[in-house]
Each structure stands twice: as C-alpha cells, then as structure tokens.
Amino acid sequence: MELPNKENAYIPLQKLNNYLLSETHSVGKSKAKLLRSAGFNEMNVTLLKEGLIAIAHSGDVKETISSLHGVKYIINGLLKTQHGGSIKMRTVWIIDKGQERPRFVTAYPV
C-alpha cells in the first residue's frame, strides 16, 4: 500500500529544525546526533526534508494506526546522507481528520 495522497506530503521546517536537528530537544537530541553525524544541519535542512519526502513517495506503508486525530502511516526507507551513504529510517506520517495531506510526524533509525 502506498501513502494516500503521497504527492502532497509535507514537513513543517520547524519540525526539522526544532526536533530532528535539535541537540537540546528531550526526544529529538539522539536523532539529531545521528543526522548531524551524517552531514545534515540547519544549512542544508532542505536536503533532509527532500530525503524524508522521498521515503514517503517511494516506500510502502508497513502499518497504519487509527486515532482520534487521524490515521498514522509507518513507512521505512533509506535516507541518503551527505557523505554518500544511507541510513535505514522509519518515518511516521499522519493524515489528520478532515485533512487530505499527509503531514510528517517523526523519523528514527531502524
């Protein structure tokens, strides 16, 4: 199964800057350490955004989770790094109730 409406998937930049790349966020700091070691930072945050969106566009949904807020979609894929390698990542997207566009929730290595 593909992510519904995958061509409209989006990631708010503050989610990347204030969470995934934040070295002080209580949950995000361990992810930031990994992503920064792979070459991602505030100067090239759009490359991280494009890499995560590419996973949404090309990956198969592994699991769906329904909640009061909407439906979450779990997609695994490879995030290409700035050093020419890749990181196997699990991404989570949600289509909020009353919305059609998948919104990025989180990502972490698997």
N, C-alpha and C positions, 0 to 999 in steps of 0.2 A: 504494500500500500504506500502511496506517495502522500506527502503532506498536502492536505487540501489547500488550494489557493497559494501554492508554494511560490509562485512568481511575485506575489505581493508580500512575502515575508519581510519583516523589518526588525531592526535592532536600534533602540534609542542609544545614542552615543554616550549618554551619561551612564548607562548600564555597563558599558565597556570601561570608561574612564574611572567611574566611582565604585566599581565592583570587581570586574575581572582583572583589571590592571592596578587596582589599589593595593598597595603594600601595607595599608593600615586597616582595611575592612576586616571585620572579625571572621567572616566566612571566605571572602574573596582573596585574602592575602596569600594563601597557599597556591591558589590558581595563578595569582599574579607572579609569584616566584617562578613557576614553570613557564608561563607565557613570556615573561621578560628574559628568561634564560634562552628562549627560542628566538629572541630578537624582536619581540613585539613591545611597543611602548607608545606614549602619547603622540610621538612624532609620526608614527605610521599606523595609528589606530584604524584607519580606513582599510588597511590590508587585513587586519584581524577581522573586522566586520565583513569584508568580502569573503574571507575564508570560511567563516561560520555560516554565512548565507549560502555559500556553495554547498555545504553539507546539507542544508535544508532543501536545496534544489535537486541534489543528486541522490541523496540517501533514501532508504526505505524506512518507513515507520516501524519500529520494533515493538512499541507498546503505546496504548492510549489510556489515559486516565481521566475520567469524568469527575467534575467537582461542581460546586455551586457557582464558581466563577467562569466555567467553560470547560473545554476539553484540552488536555495537555497531550503532546505528541513527542515521543522519545525517538531520536534519530542518531545513530552512530555514524562516524565518518572520519576521514583523515584531514587534519588541518595542516596545510603546507606551511612550513616555518620560513623565517627569514634567512636561515642558514642552509637551506636546501633540503632539509629533512621533512619529516611529518610527525604529527602527534595524533594518536588514535583518541578521538574525543566523543563523548556522549553529549548531545545537545538536547535541550528541552524547549519546546515551543508551545504557546497556548493560543487558542482562538477563543477570546473572551465572549461570553454570552452577548448576543446582539451585534457581534462584530463578524467580519469575514476574513480579516488579515491576520495571519499567524505572527505573533509577537514573541521575540526571544525572551526566555526566562533565565536560563543558565547553561553552562557547559563545564565539563570536568573530564579529566583523562580517564580512560578505561584500560 
